[in-house]
Amino acid sequence: MGKEWNGKRYHSLNHFLREKFGEKVFKISLDGGFSCPNRDGTISSGGCLFCSERGSGDFAGDRDFSIGMQFDHVKKMMLKKWNGSKYIAYFQAYTNTYASIEVLREKYEEALKQEGVVALAIATRPDCLGEDVLDLLEEINKKFYVWIELGLQTCNDESAKKINRGYKLEVFEKSIEELKIRNIDFVVHSIFGLPGETKDDMLKTVKYIAHSGAKGVKFHLLHLMKNTPLVKLYERGELEFLSQEEYIDLLCKSVEMIPEDMVVHRLTGDAPRDLLIGPMWSLKKWEVLNAIDKAMEDNDIYQGEKFKEGMNL
């Protein structure tokens, strides 16, 4: 029998946070008002093909309001569902290290001074982690727990080019080495179902993440949303959706491949109902999560059972 984490066969974020902070901790998703070099013309003006108009921050606060006001508003919504007193300030929308150091410091410090905040999570790009940004993050990490989220999506540079990611794998590798030097944890995003990728391609990315030194992983299903560049590929017949069964099979294989100490931050993602074109089965999130648990139980799958240190990629 493999290891379990609070009755789960994978090392969930909920379990990790309870162990670290002694109680349930909630993420408060914020929009810092940033842009992205892949949108403003610095790298590209199109952005990643799958990225929504809100820079993947569709459930974050409203950028028209201050960080403090956003935090209060999102917290009140969270408290309608669950009770809690500790929070993670999560800068989610667009590229959250893409501004001057003065602006970044101001935004982060405003978030960190909110009552009950115990950690800072920052979603960004590996090509937006200059030395001054890293120094600021290292400074904050000495007072609060910090993790950086990097949207790798795939370790295949050809696939990355197809989705207009805007950087090569070597850029990612350089950035994570800098984060390791400063003892800053990082979480890596992987997307299943990218155009042209086979199941072997997707699992190769998982294998790569498993041996990258990442402290956490987010598994995503590719969502096709209205008003994204990806729609054109779909209309040309160059994009096929994964079925629920295919996605769950990929997830089960992936969980076995990652080390036991890697925290699974997400098994499946959300997309706003009014924007989603497909796959529509993904809207039933709790059904999907229950189906994942059942598949892991039926197939006797536990996290880490097929991970081996030093395995050749």
Secondary structure, DSSP 8 states (H G I E B T S, - for coil): ----BTTBSS-BHHHHHHHHHSS-EEEEEE------TTTSSSS-SS--TT--TTTT-TTS--TTS-HHHHHHHHHHHHHTT---SEEEEEE-SS-TT-S-HHHHHHHHHHHHTSTTEEEEEEEE-GGG--HHHHHHHHHHHTTSEEEEEEEEE-S-HHHHHHTT--S-HHHHHHHHHHHHHTT-EEEEEEEES-TT--HHHHHHHHHHHHTTT-SEEEEEE--EETTSTHHHHHHTT------HHHHHHHHHHHHHHS-TTSEEEESS----TTTEEE-GGGG-HHHHHHHHHHHHHHTT--TTTT--TT---
